[in-house]
Amino acid sequence: MTKLKEVIVVEGKDDTTQIHKALDADTIETNGSAVSRETIAQIQELAVKRGIIIFTDPDFNGERIRKIVSEAVPDAKHAFIKRADGVPDTTGGSLGVEHASVQVIRDALADLYEVVPDAPQVISQADLIHAHLIGGPAARKRREVLGMLLNIGYVNGKQLLKRLQMFQVTQADFQDAVVRLDEGDNQHLKSME
């Protein structure tokens, strides 16, 4: 098995253990959402030498870490898992990469996103309102499903437009995801309750 060139940024040792089951790769652990300056400096150095992939849990703390690391390394690549793929098999426990299957991890790392900071905005605030992704009673759940369909993770209403732009989601891909969301609205939203 060929070793992955980039270093994968994860939250903790259990994530590292699970990633090593899926592929030969080096990881750097943030050890939680209070990422130290020392860890950020190490991540920045690794980004210059080898490149990094941010692969955090699909929850609030994971998104917080992703934002912190992204600000320090704007050209980082991003891998995401769906919330349902990060749920432990047993009751209890935290949501995360450490619970993802080997295949889910491989798929996530095969489908990376790269941020393009000056990408033109092709999706508008009006598009988000029209798709009921902001400003309505079901908007949060619809954003969760949209993030799952586009494989860009969950973000709140204020960050959705920025996330779509950063990951260069095209108008066609966005509209396709909205149609799929509307067609499976009841099924997807009920499964999340």
C-alpha positions in Angstrom: 0.0 0.0 0.0 1.4 3.4 -1.0 1.7 6.0 1.8 -0.4 9.1 1.5 1.7 12.2 0.8 -0.4 14.6 2.9 -0.7 14.5 6.7 -4.2 14.1 8.0 -5.3 16.5 10.7 -7.6 14.6 13.2 -9.0 15.3 16.6 -7.5 12.4 18.7 -5.7 9.1 18.9 -8.9 7.0 18.3 -9.2 8.8 14.9 -5.6 8.0 14.1 -6.1 4.4 15.0 -9.2 4.1 12.7 -7.4 5.9 9.8 -4.4 3.5 10.1 -6.9 0.6 9.6 -7.9 2.2 6.3 -4.6 3.3 4.8 -1.0 4.1 5.3 -0.9 7.7 6.4 0.6 10.1 9.0 -1.7 12.0 11.2 -1.4 15.0 13.5 -3.9 15.2 16.4 -5.3 18.4 17.7 -6.3 16.8 21.0 -9.6 18.5 21.1 -11.1 21.8 20.0 -8.7 24.0 22.0 -6.0 23.7 19.4 -2.7 24.9 20.8 -0.4 27.4 19.1 2.3 24.7 19.1 0.0 22.3 17.2 -1.0 25.0 14.7 2.7 25.8 14.1 3.3 22.1 13.5 0.4 21.9 11.1 1.6 24.9 9.2 5.0 23.4 8.8 3.6 20.1 7.6 1.4 22.0 5.2 4.4 23.6 3.6 6.4 20.3 3.5 3.8 17.7 2.6 0.3 19.3 2.5 -2.5 18.6 4.9 -6.0 17.1 4.8 -8.4 18.3 7.5 -10.6 15.3 8.6 -12.6 16.2 11.7 -15.8 14.9 13.2 -19.1 15.9 11.8 -20.1 17.8 14.9 -19.8 21.3 16.4 -16.3 20.7 17.8 -15.1 19.2 14.6 -16.3 22.2 12.6 -14.7 24.5 15.1 -11.3 22.7 14.7 -11.8 22.7 10.9 -12.3 26.5 11.0 -9.3 27.1 13.2 -7.0 25.0 11.0 -8.4 26.4 7.8 -7.6 29.9 9.0 -4.0 28.9 9.7 -3.7 26.9 6.5 -6.1 28.3 3.9 -5.0 25.9 1.1 -5.7 22.8 3.2 -7.7 20.0 1.6 -10.8 18.8 3.3 -12.4 15.4 3.9 -15.8 14.8 5.3 -17.9 12.0 6.6 -21.6 12.0 7.0 -23.0 12.2 10.5 -24.6 8.8 10.1 -21.3 7.3 9.2 -19.7 8.5 12.4 -22.2 7.1 14.9 -20.9 4.4 17.3 -22.3 0.9 16.9 -23.2 0.7 20.5 -25.4 3.2 22.4 -23.6 6.1 23.9 -20.2 7.4 22.9 -19.3 10.4 20.8 -19.9 11.0 17.1 -16.8 10.9 15.0 -14.2 9.6 12.6 -13.2 7.0 15.1 -16.5 5.2 14.5 -16.4 5.4 10.6 -15.8 2.2 8.7 -12.6 1.6 6.8 -14.5 2.0 3.5 -16.1 5.3 4.6 -12.7 6.7 5.5 -11.2 5.6 2.2 -14.2 7.1 0.3 -13.9 10.4 2.2 -10.2 10.6 1.5 -10.7 9.8 -2.2 -13.3 12.7 -2.5 -11.3 15.7 -1.2 -12.3 19.3 -1.4 -9.9 22.2 -1.9 -10.8 25.7 -0.9 -10.6 28.3 -3.6 -10.6 31.7 -1.8 -11.3 33.9 -4.7 -13.9 31.7 -6.4 -16.8 33.6 -8.0 -20.0 33.4 -6.1 -22.4 31.3 -8.2 -25.0 30.6 -5.6 -26.8 33.5 -3.9 -28.5 34.2 -0.6 -31.8 34.2 -2.6 -31.0 30.7 -3.8 -30.7 29.6 -0.1 -33.9 31.2 0.9 -35.8 29.8 -2.1 -34.4 26.3 -1.2 -35.7 26.7 2.4 -32.1 26.4 3.7 -32.2 29.5 5.8 -35.0 31.3 7.6 -37.6 28.6 8.0 -38.6 26.0 10.6 -37.0 23.1 8.8 -33.9 25.0 7.5 -31.5 23.4 10.0 -32.4 19.8 9.1 -32.5 20.7 5.4 -28.9 22.1 5.7 -27.8 18.9 7.4 -29.2 16.8 4.5 -27.7 19.2 1.9 -24.3 19.0 3.5 -24.6 15.2 3.4 -25.7 15.2 -0.3 -22.9 17.6 -1.3 -20.4 16.0 1.1 -19.4 19.4 2.5 -20.4 18.8 6.1 -22.9 20.7 8.2 -22.7 24.5 8.7 -25.2 27.0 10.1 -27.2 29.3 8.0 -24.6 32.2 8.2 -21.8 30.0 7.0 -23.6 28.0 4.3 -23.1 30.4 1.5 -19.4 30.8 2.3 -18.9 27.0 2.5 -20.6 26.5 -0.9 -18.4 29.2 -2.4 -15.2 27.9 -0.8 -15.7 24.4 -2.2 -16.8 25.7 -5.6 -20.2 24.0 -5.5 -21.6 24.7 -8.9 -25.1 26.0 -9.5 -25.9 22.7 -11.2 -24.6 20.6 -8.3 -26.5 22.8 -5.9 -29.8 22.6 -7.8 -29.4 18.8 -8.2 -28.9 18.4 -4.4 -31.9 20.6 -3.7 -34.0 18.5 -6.0 -32.8 15.3 -4.4 -33.5 17.0 -1.0 -37.0 17.9 -2.0 -37.7 14.5 -3.5 -36.5 12.7 -0.4 -37.5 15.4 2.0 -39.7 13.3 4.2 -37.4 10.3 4.2 -34.2 12.2 4.9 -35.6 14.6 7.4 -37.5 11.9 9.3 -34.4 9.7 9.5 -32.6 12.6 11.3 -35.2 13.1 14.0 
